[in-house]
Amino acid sequence: QVQLVESGGGLAQPGGSLRLSCVASGFIFSSATMSWVRQAPGKGLEWLSGIYSDRSNAYYADSVKGRFTISRDNAKNTLYLQMTSLKPEDTALYYCAKERSRWLRVGIRSLSEYDSWGQGTQVTVSS
């Protein structure tokens, strides 16, 4: 079955960096369009970034553009999110998610819109 396992979250200071990883199994990762999304306490789901299977294009929400970088290693079945210049408002539970088709949809507001998603990894940005 499809499985997505996120890791790399933790506590970071404002201005710091973290690198999230998402290891995929149970499907052909190299053919899948993938996204990172997050949910902060008391807030709705926020789409952050997405990348096509061949790494040809990556897209970002305005809130993270220039600070976060999405990438993937298809040989390792792994999706990454490099986060820099972290802010307290980046505190959230971060999920990787697999798109239902090859097309990337931005602005998704519910995990159920995706084909599958992981259990999430917590990122806390605080001094």
Buried (B, 14 or more C-beta within 10 A) or exposed (E): EBEBBBEBBEEBEEEBEBBBBBBBEEBEBBEBBBBBBBBBEEEEBBBBBBBBBEEEEBBBBEBBEEBBBBBBEBEEBBBBBBBBEBBEEBBBBBBBBBBEEEEBBEEBEEBEBBBBBBEBBEBBBEE
